[in-house]
């Protein structure tokens, strides 16, 4: 197996100096080239798991291995794309994408050629000399994705990268991300609160229970050979995931609103934002 997560536990210290268990006994195996999404209530450790895979955080117990090698620190084989693009405002689009290649001691000519190829892939060739403040939110995220891909990572870790974008921009970036995934064969871990987004993008959706985070269920997303699902199948899969999450969402809401609160759902309301987890 390409990536193995075995018995991971992670604690953090809260403002009262108390240890809080965030992830509890996480086990997972992922094949190379997979697209996996993680959904669950806020605070259940979804992003923490991404940072553990990246090497930005260290587990208190258990281990993560990539092709049998234990993850102990960050490496160029794993790159994170955050919710905020995090671009350098004083650099152009091209310079932002090239930046990491300079750190790898690549020649200027080779770095520029490589960056231009990636920017063409994300449809930003006409904006290579623009600065971040001249770009829309969706364009900034495409630059961030290009900056990650130019490093040729084996694993792309995406932490709610489209959550701040409008629905129309999300739809465009969903298509572009899927095109990139199919071309590059990169392994993608995608954290989102948006159930529809997870279903439309992923081969598998991992549903987390509330804190301490545990894997409640793994849903395999049915697709046709051309990667397209009928709306009825999409809706059914969304309903299944929301049904699994209902108990966990209710736990969170009871903590906030009292034990008398009850969250029930008989159907999915497809609101304009498409964010099925915006209330948790």
Phi, psi and omega per residue, in radians:
X1 nan 2.484 -3.051
X2 -1.194 -0.939 -3.132
X3 -2.174 2.292 -3.119
X4 -2.205 2.230 3.065
X5 -2.005 2.076 -2.950
X6 -2.227 1.866 2.996
X7 1.144 0.642 -3.063
X8 -1.295 2.253 2.972
X9 -2.232 2.482 -3.129
X10 -2.523 2.279 3.096
X11 -2.049 2.635 2.983
X12 -2.208 2.765 3.074
X13 -1.716 2.213 -3.118
X14 -1.496 -3.074 -3.078
X15 -1.155 -0.315 3.087
X16 -1.629 0.212 -3.137
X17 1.100 0.541 3.099
X18 -1.819 2.520 3.073
X19 -1.359 2.231 3.133
X20 -2.051 2.149 3.125
X21 -1.357 2.041 -3.083
X22 -1.696 -0.765 3.103
X23 -2.165 2.365 -3.046
X24 -2.296 1.875 2.996
X25 1.017 1.033 3.132
X26 -1.526 2.185 3.068
X27 -2.168 2.337 -3.112
X28 -2.800 2.531 3.016
X29 -2.265 2.314 -3.049
X30 -2.273 2.313 3.104
X31 -1.430 2.653 3.126
X32 -1.085 2.395 3.116
X33 1.455 0.126 -3.135
X34 -1.351 2.758 2.982
X35 -2.081 1.924 -3.053
X36 -2.097 2.272 3.042
X37 -1.899 2.620 3.107
X38 -2.141 2.173 3.095
X39 -2.184 2.768 3.121
X40 2.864 2.977 -3.139
X41 -1.060 2.750 3.085
X42 -1.033 2.423 3.086
X43 1.433 0.192 -3.088
X44 -1.561 0.013 3.036
X45 1.721 0.240 -3.121
X46 -1.060 -0.904 -3.128
X47 -1.175 -0.628 3.120
X48 -1.026 -0.724 3.117
X49 -1.073 -0.707 3.099
X50 -1.049 -0.762 -3.104
X51 -1.207 -0.524 3.055
X52 -1.187 -0.729 3.098
X53 -1.122 -0.660 -3.120
X54 -1.255 -0.393 -3.062
X55 1.621 0.022 3.117
X56 -1.293 -0.410 3.041
X57 -2.186 2.736 3.104
X58 -2.019 2.422 3.137
X59 -1.304 2.645 3.037
X60 -1.429 -0.435 -3.137
X61 -2.692 2.616 3.138
X62 1.542 -3.116 -3.108
X63 -2.620 2.731 3.084
X64 -2.093 2.254 -3.134
X65 -2.195 2.443 3.027
X66 -2.047 2.011 -3.066
X67 0.897 0.724 3.077
X68 1.471 -0.123 -3.131
X69 -1.717 2.237 -3.096
X70 -1.217 2.345 3.077
X71 -1.402 2.076 -3.122
X72 -2.174 -0.265 -3.134
X73 -2.798 2.923 3.092
X74 -1.062 2.681 3.113
X75 -2.669 2.798 -3.111
X76 -1.167 -0.211 3.107
X77 -1.375 -0.158 -3.134
X78 -2.315 2.142 -3.124
X79 -2.236 2.426 -3.117
X80 -1.820 2.341 2.960
X81 -1.918 2.069 -3.045
X82 -1.600 3.040 3.104
X83 -1.070 -0.728 3.051
X84 -1.618 2.414 -3.064
X85 -1.081 -0.603 3.077
X86 1.112 0.653 3.140
X87 -1.394 2.687 3.044
X88 -1.349 2.025 -3.030
X89 -1.167 -0.382 -3.113
X90 -1.540 -0.035 3.135
X91 -1.922 2.615 3.061
X92 -1.281 3.015 3.086
X93 -0.960 -0.870 -3.121
X94 -1.085 -0.749 -3.117
X95 -1.159 -0.626 3.081
X96 -1.092 -0.733 -3.114
X97 -1.256 -0.627 -3.114
X98 -1.278 -0.437 -2.955
X99 -0.846 -0.876 -3.108
X100 -1.125 -0.538 3.141
X101 -1.220 -0.558 3.065
X102 -1.127 -0.626 3.106
X103 -1.142 -0.429 3.108
X104 -1.527 0.120 3.095
X105 1.137 0.493 3.081
X106 -1.348 2.546 3.134
X107 -1.104 2.687 -3.110
X108 -1.042 -0.721 -3.103
X109 -1.140 -0.798 -3.130
X110 -1.158 -0.735 -3.136
X111 -1.083 -0.753 -3.133
X112 -1.137 -0.756 3.127
X113 -1.051 -0.774 -3.121
X114 -1.147 -0.770 -3.133
X115 -1.115 -0.716 -3.138
X116 -1.127 -0.643 3.104
X117 -1.104 -0.752 -3.135
X118 -1.202 -0.719 -3.141
X119 -1.130 -0.550 3.053
X120 -1.162 -0.663 -3.138
X121 -1.099 -0.606 -3.131
X122 -1.732 0.253 3.025
X123 1.059 0.807 3.110
X124 -2.179 0.348 -3.100
X125 -1.036 -0.518 -3.097
X126 -1.424 -0.084 -3.040
X127 -2.089 0.367 -3.035
X128 -1.113 -0.448 -3.124
X129 -1.745 0.088 3.116
X130 -1.397 2.720 3.082
X131 -1.767 2.729 -3.069
X132 -0.894 -0.649 -3.100
X133 -1.203 -0.214 3.124
X134 -1.634 0.027 -3.056
X135 -1.883 2.671 3.005
X136 -1.317 2.956 3.126
X137 -1.048 -0.731 3.133
X138 -1.138 -0.666 3.124
X139 -1.176 -0.666 3.099
X140 -1.079 -0.720 3.133
X141 -1.177 -0.586 3.071
X142 -1.146 -0.645 3.060
X143 -1.117 -0.739 3.127
X144 -1.081 -0.711 3.103
X145 -1.156 -0.726 3.103
X146 -1.086 -0.740 3.128
X147 -1.070 -0.609 3.095
X148 -1.281 -0.795 -3.059
X149 -1.192 -0.524 -3.099
X150 -1.120 -0.362 3.115
X151 -1.411 -0.053 -3.134
X152 0.923 0.954 3.129
X153 -1.269 2.718 3.009
X154 -1.420 -0.531 -3.109
X155 -2.254 2.218 3.073
X156 -1.861 2.060 -3.091
X157 -1.839 2.046 -3.005
X158 -2.072 2.015 -3.052
X159 -1.802 1.608 -3.115
X160 0.819 0.922 -3.009
X161 -1.195 -0.351 -3.060
X162 -1.979 0.157 -2.988
X163 -1.158 -0.451 -3.097
X164 -1.610 0.041 -3.043
X165 -1.714 2.718 3.088
X166 -1.267 2.876 -3.024
X167 -1.080 -0.685 -3.115
X168 -1.148 -0.740 3.112
X169 -1.153 -0.681 3.089
X170 -1.010 -0.801 -3.106
X171 -1.028 -0.728 3.115
X172 -1.114 -0.804 -3.091
X173 -1.232 -0.524 3.038
X174 -1.025 -0.847 -3.129
X175 -1.095 -0.770 -3.117
X176 -1.143 -0.706 3.132
X177 -1.118 -0.741 3.110
X178 -1.116 -0.700 3.091
X179 -1.069 -0.772 3.133
X180 -1.109 -0.772 -3.133
X181 -1.047 -0.760 -3.129
X182 -1.190 -0.578 -3.138
X183 -1.321 -0.760 -3.009
X184 -1.584 -0.367 -3.095
X185 1.096 0.393 3.113
X186 -1.232 2.557 3.054
X187 -1.415 2.232 -3.071
X188 -2.081 2.256 2.927
X189 -1.905 2.173 -2.981
X190 -2.222 1.955 3.100
X191 -1.614 2.301 -3.139
X192 -2.698 2.680 2.939
X193 -1.599 -0.184 -2.991
X194 -1.589 1.841 -3.058
X195 -1.104 -0.744 3.141
X196 -1.058 -0.737 3.118
X197 -1.049 -0.774 3.129
X198 -1.068 -0.747 -3.109
X199 -1.191 -0.724 -3.093
X200 -1.215 -0.502 -3.039
X201 -1.668 -0.579 -2.810
X202 -1.724 2.772 2.917
X203 -1.499 -0.607 3.103
X204 -2.380 2.502 3.056
X205 -2.056 2.124 3.103
X206 -1.686 2.084 -3.103
X207 -1.703 2.098 -3.141
X208 -1.636 2.500 2.954
X209 -1.389 2.881 3.128
X210 -1.196 2.926 -3.045
X211 -0.939 2.366 -0.045
X212 -1.255 2.380 -3.052
X213 -1.058 2.222 3.042
X214 -2.391 2.750 3.066
X215 -1.388 2.003 -3.124
X216 -1.459 -0.729 3.118
X217 -2.863 2.662 3.046
X218 -1.989 2.124 -3.109
X219 -1.845 2.141 3.019
X220 -1.489 2.203 -3.068
X221 -1.532 2.108 3.141
X222 -1.292 2.327 3.087
X223 -2.390 2.771 3.030
X224 -1.480 3.084 -3.117
X225 -1.084 -0.538 3.137
X226 -1.592 0.158 3.065
X227 1.363 0.259 -3.091
X228 -1.901 2.395 3.085
X229 -1.992 2.427 2.981
X230 -1.068 2.635 -3.126
X231 -0.998 -0.609 -3.120
X232 -1.115 -0.659 3.123
X233 -1.236 -0.723 3.100
X234 -1.031 -0.841 -3.119
X235 -1.102 -0.721 3.127
X236 -1.083 -0.731 -3.135
X237 -1.189 -0.708 3.065
X238 -1.041 -0.796 -3.128
X239 -1.050 -0.716 -3.137
X240 -1.095 -0.772 -3.134
X241 -1.171 -0.759 3.137
X242 -1.116 -0.620 3.094
X243 -1.103 -0.723 3.107
X244 -1.114 -0.667 -3.084
X245 -1.380 -0.279 -3.002
X246 -0.945 -0.827 -3.128
X247 -1.090 -0.695 -3.125
X248 -1.213 -0.713 3.101
X249 -1.080 -0.697 -3.126
X250 -1.115 -0.647 3.096
X251 -1.063 -0.795 -3.127
X252 -1.115 -0.809 -3.099
X253 -1.152 -0.618 3.103
X254 -1.146 -0.620 3.080
X255 -1.100 -0.636 -3.080
X256 -1.515 -0.583 -2.951
X257 -2.090 -0.006 3.104
X258 1.838 2.780 -3.038
X259 -1.187 -0.308 -3.102
X260 -1.393 -0.210 -3.080
X261 -1.257 2.415 3.106
X262 -2.317 2.173 3.114
X263 -1.792 2.006 3.138
X264 -2.176 2.544 3.084
X265 -2.497 2.293 3.077
X266 -1.825 -0.295 3.133
X267 -2.726 2.878 3.122
X268 -1.619 2.212 3.039
X269 -1.581 2.015 -3.080
X270 -1.533 1.525 -3.094
X271 -1.355 3.026 -3.056
X272 -1.104 -0.583 -3.097
X273 -1.337 -0.421 -3.081
X274 1.272 0.086 -3.067
X275 -1.600 1.702 -3.090
X276 -1.277 -0.177 -3.112
X277 -2.014 0.317 -3.060
X278 -1.175 -0.339 -3.092
X279 -1.604 0.046 -3.095
X280 -2.111 nan nan
